[in-house]
Amino acid sequence: MLLSFVCFIFFDALIIYIFDPAISTYRDAVWYCYGVISTTGFGDVVVSTPIGRACSVILTLYSTLVIAIVTGVIVSFYTELIKDKRMELEDEIRKKE
């Protein structure tokens, strides 16, 4: 999932670079995509065409989805870890009684 997200970032940067005249280099397009993903929005590089703006919206939505999924997976992992530890402790207490 993360690999597809990284690939999408570079693909989105390529589309923006090709179709948006305000972006002069591919490197600037990648920098712009970083600003969009991080929600920093530095403002030094901006898109000016509807295609660039649409790519920005899609990238924002996709990055929000990926962050939500990764956060959910991490929380689920630790929840299961705590649940297993609690069951082990309960079993030890029952054995001592």
C-alpha positions as CSV (number, residue, x, y, z in Angstrom):
1,M,0.0,0.0,0.0
2,L,2.8,2.4,0.9
3,L,4.7,1.5,-2.3
4,S,1.6,2.3,-4.4
5,F,1.2,5.6,-2.5
6,V,4.8,6.6,-3.3
7,C,4.4,5.6,-6.9
8,F,1.2,7.7,-7.1
9,I,3.0,10.7,-5.7
10,F,5.7,10.5,-8.4
11,F,3.0,9.8,-11.1
12,D,0.9,12.8,-9.9
13,A,4.0,15.0,-9.9
14,L,4.6,13.9,-13.5
15,I,1.1,14.8,-14.6
16,I,1.3,18.1,-12.9
17,Y,4.7,18.8,-14.5
18,I,3.4,17.9,-18.0
19,F,0.1,19.8,-17.8
20,D,0.8,22.8,-15.6
21,P,3.0,25.6,-17.1
22,A,3.4,27.1,-13.7
23,I,5.6,24.2,-12.7
24,S,8.9,24.5,-14.5
25,T,10.7,21.3,-13.4
26,Y,9.8,17.8,-12.3
27,R,11.7,18.5,-9.1
28,D,9.3,21.4,-8.4
29,A,6.4,19.1,-9.1
30,V,7.6,16.6,-6.6
31,W,8.2,19.4,-4.1
32,Y,4.7,20.7,-4.7
33,C,3.3,17.2,-4.1
34,Y,5.2,17.0,-0.8
35,G,3.6,20.2,0.3
36,V,0.2,18.9,-0.6
37,I,0.7,15.6,1.2
38,S,2.1,17.2,4.3
39,T,-0.6,19.9,4.3
40,T,2.1,22.4,4.7
41,G,1.4,24.3,1.5
42,F,4.6,26.3,1.4
43,G,3.3,28.5,-1.5
44,D,6.6,28.8,-3.3
45,V,5.3,26.4,-6.0
46,V,1.6,26.5,-7.0
47,V,-0.5,25.0,-9.8
48,S,-2.5,27.2,-12.1
49,T,-4.5,24.8,-14.3
50,P,-7.7,22.8,-13.6
51,I,-5.7,19.6,-14.2
52,G,-3.1,20.6,-11.7
53,R,-5.8,21.4,-9.1
54,A,-7.6,18.2,-9.8
55,C,-4.4,16.2,-9.3
56,S,-3.9,18.1,-6.0
57,V,-7.3,17.2,-4.8
58,I,-6.9,13.6,-5.6
59,L,-3.5,13.5,-4.0
60,T,-4.9,15.1,-0.8
61,L,-7.8,12.6,-0.6
62,Y,-5.5,9.7,-1.3
63,S,-2.9,10.8,1.3
64,T,-5.7,11.3,3.9
65,L,-6.9,7.8,3.2
66,V,-3.4,6.2,3.4
67,I,-2.7,8.0,6.7
68,A,-6.0,6.9,8.2
69,I,-5.4,3.2,7.1
70,V,-1.8,3.2,8.4
71,T,-2.9,4.7,11.7
72,G,-5.7,2.1,12.0
73,V,-3.3,-0.7,11.4
74,I,-0.9,0.5,14.0
75,V,-3.6,1.0,16.6
76,S,-5.1,-2.4,15.8
77,F,-1.7,-4.1,16.2
78,Y,-1.1,-2.5,19.6
79,T,-4.7,-3.2,20.7
80,E,-4.2,-6.9,19.9
81,L,-0.8,-6.9,21.7
82,I,-2.4,-5.5,24.9
83,K,-5.3,-7.9,24.6
84,D,-2.9,-10.9,24.4
85,K,-0.8,-9.6,27.3
86,R,-4.0,-9.1,29.4
87,M,-5.1,-12.7,28.7
88,E,-1.7,-14.0,29.7
89,L,-1.8,-12.1,33.0
90,E,-5.4,-13.4,33.7
91,D,-4.2,-17.0,33.0
92,E,-1.3,-16.5,35.5
93,I,-3.7,-15.2,38.1
94,R,-6.1,-18.1,37.6
95,K,-3.2,-20.6,38.0
96,K,-2.1,-19.1,41.2
97,E,-5.6,-19.3,42.8
